Amino acid sequence: MPTITVGLDGSPQSLAAADWAAREAQQREASLRLVHAWEPQPRTYGPFAGTFAPAAVDAQREWAEYMLREAESRLAKSHPGLRITTLWTAGPPAAALLTAAEDADLLVLGSRGLGGVAGFLVGSVALAAVARSERPVVLVRAGADTSDEHLPDAMGAASSDTPYRDVVLGLDLETPAEAVIGFAFEAAQRRAAGLRVLHGWSPPTSHGYAAAFDSGLDADPAEQVRRRLAEVLQPWKDKFPGVRVREQAVVGSAGRHLVHASRDAALVVVGRRNRRALVGGHIGSVTHAALQHASAPVAVVPHD
């Protein structure tokens, strides 16, 4: 059975992430794994015993077990039939979460919202996990609710019973990764949602971006981009005939357009190129913009 792993630390953003992950697990007919990772505190000196002893390790463990039990109980009530397991582990949180998600289809983490301002405040643990994960990672902001993913009802009120908003895909035509495109199409299909595909481009020069296109004097660069976008997406439209696709080639950085589109999105999907660097990983500028400023959950899909 496929598994979705979610990191829990008791914060509002991690609880929102757990709610999102539970809904996703039901859609995928997957199990849900709740993971709490904590870094042991330094050992302290006990003056009366004359020895060094772990500082509050038992209290940390008891709190972790209690928090996981409470989350499991709450999610089991709201998602009957969902298979839920729990795990707590000691170690650097990012590394521990990545290890716990090695056999998972998806890792889900929370990010703090910025109050009244749309967007995330992505912490170091989440960024490290996104940069290094070999699995797709979804970041969910604090305060996110299931109704945010759905269209308002006929009266304009928030609802969880209306159709889903579009899934938004940021597509790089220079390296159109199948893993990223496939993830977005599958997400749209599961939600019976439309798929809005955005590609940001700048007028070509004599090198770089232009290499992918005909540089003839009679060529219309905008038309070439639109044609290339259609060519890349056509096999996926054939594979997912039930998904309504709306494609847009927009001038300028895709990051700004993705952030704007996220206001009416159920999910934003972006890619991250795997780089086997000696130190950490790398998050591109478009993906970083989406992570920091999008108002919808953001899925970051690694690809070669």
CORCOR-V732946 format. One record per residue. N is the residue number from 0. PHI is phi in radians with two decimals (* if undefined). Layout:
((N;PHI) (N;PHI))
//
This chain:
((0;*) (1;-1.09) (2;-2.29) (3;-2.00) (4;-1.84) (5;-2.25) (6;-1.50) (7;-2.16) (8;-2.29) (9;1.51) (10;-1.34) (11;-1.00) (12;-1.20) (13;-1.27) (14;-1.20) (15;-1.12) (16;-1.10) (17;-1.13) (18;-1.09) (19;-1.09) (20;-1.11) (21;-1.14) (22;-1.12) (23;-1.15) (24;-1.09) (25;-1.15) (26;-1.10) (27;-1.56) (28;0.97) (29;-1.99) (30;-1.60) (31;-2.08) (32;-2.01) (33;-1.66) (34;-2.17) (35;-2.03) (36;-1.99) (37;-2.35) (38;-1.67) (39;-0.99) (40;-1.31) (41;-1.04) (42;-1.24) (43;-2.01) (44;-1.61) (45;-1.68) (46;-1.11) (47;-1.40) (48;-1.41) (49;1.30) (50;-2.31) (51;-1.60) (52;-2.36) (53;-1.06) (54;-1.54) (55;0.99) (56;-1.10) (57;-1.08) (58;-1.15) (59;-1.07) (60;-1.16) (61;-1.10) (62;-1.14) (63;-1.08) (64;-1.13) (65;-1.13) (66;-1.07) (67;-1.16) (68;-1.09) (69;-1.09) (70;-1.12) (71;-1.08) (72;-1.10) (73;-1.12) (74;-1.23) (75;-1.13) (76;-1.23) (77;-1.47) (78;-2.34) (79;-1.05) (80;1.60) (81;-1.31) (82;-1.42) (83;-2.18) (84;-2.18) (85;-2.24) (86;-2.66) (87;-2.10) (88;-2.55) (89;-1.71) (90;2.47) (91;-0.95) (92;-0.96) (93;-1.08) (94;-1.12) (95;-1.15) (96;-1.16) (97;-1.12) (98;-1.12) (99;-1.15) (100;-1.72) (101;-1.04) (102;-1.81) (103;-1.65) (104;-1.45) (105;-2.72) (106;-1.98) (107;-2.08) (108;-2.31) (109;-1.73) (110;-2.34) (111;-1.18) (112;-1.34) (113;-1.80) (114;1.10) (115;-1.38) (116;-1.63) (117;-1.08) (118;2.44) (119;-1.95) (120;-2.15) (121;-1.47) (122;-1.37) (123;-1.16) (124;-1.14) (125;-1.11) (126;-1.10) (127;-1.13) (128;-1.15) (129;-1.07) (130;-1.21) (131;-1.98) (132;-1.23) (133;-1.61) (134;-1.97) (135;-1.01) (136;-2.13) (137;-1.96) (138;-1.85) (139;-2.13) (140;-1.39) (141;-1.07) (142;1.52) (143;-1.13) (144;-2.29) (145;-1.01) (146;-1.18) (147;-1.10) (148;-1.50) (149;-1.95) (150;-1.19) (151;-1.15) (152;-1.37) (153;-1.07) (154;-1.61) (155;1.50) (156;-1.58) (157;-1.10) (158;-2.62) (159;-1.87) (160;-1.86) (161;-1.51) (162;-1.05) (163;-1.22) (164;-1.20) (165;-1.14) (166;-1.49) (167;-1.95) (168;-1.98) (169;-1.59) (170;-1.95) (171;-1.68) (172;-1.27) (173;-1.25) (174;-2.38) (175;-1.31) (176;-1.27) (177;-1.10) (178;-1.07) (179;-1.25) (180;-1.11) (181;-1.08) (182;-1.04) (183;-1.18) (184;-1.10) (185;-1.13) (186;-1.10) (187;-1.15) (188;-1.11) (189;-1.08) (190;-1.62) (191;0.91) (192;-1.93) (193;-1.35) (194;-2.11) (195;-1.83) (196;-1.86) (197;-1.99) (198;-2.23) (199;-1.63) (200;-2.54) (201;-2.15) (202;-0.89) (203;-1.17) (204;-1.92) (205;-1.42) (206;-2.66) (207;1.17) (208;-0.91) (209;-1.11) (210;-1.06) (211;-1.44) (212;-2.24) (213;-1.26) (214;-1.69) (215;-1.04) (216;-1.14) (217;-1.54) (218;-1.32) (219;-1.68) (220;-0.97) (221;-1.10) (222;-1.17) (223;-1.09) (224;-1.11) (225;-1.10) (226;-1.17) (227;-1.11) (228;-1.08) (229;-1.11) (230;-1.11) (231;-1.14) (232;-1.49) (233;-0.99) (234;-1.05) (235;-1.30) (236;-1.10) (237;-1.16) (238;-1.30) (239;-2.14) (240;-1.14) (241;-1.45) (242;-1.60) (243;-1.42) (244;-1.93) (245;-2.14) (246;-1.91) (247;-2.40) (248;-1.75) (249;-1.97) (250;-1.41) (251;1.90) (252;-1.10) (253;-1.15) (254;-1.00) (255;-1.10) (256;-1.20) (257;-1.14) (258;-1.07) (259;-1.13) (260;-1.17) (261;-1.14) (262;-1.12) (263;-2.09) (264;-1.99) (265;-1.43) (266;-2.79) (267;-1.92) (268;-2.05) (269;-2.34) (270;-1.90) (271;-2.47) (272;-1.27) (273;-1.19) (274;-2.25) (275;-1.44) (276;-1.40) (277;-1.24) (278;-2.11) (279;1.06) (280;-2.30) (281;-2.38) (282;-2.05) (283;-1.17) (284;-1.12) (285;-1.17) (286;-1.10) (287;-1.10) (288;-1.09) (289;-1.12) (290;-1.10) (291;-1.42) (292;-2.21) (293;-1.20) (294;-1.70) (295;-1.82) (296;-0.99) (297;-2.09) (298;-1.76) (299;-1.89) (300;-1.88) (301;-1.29) (302;-2.68) (303;-1.45))
//
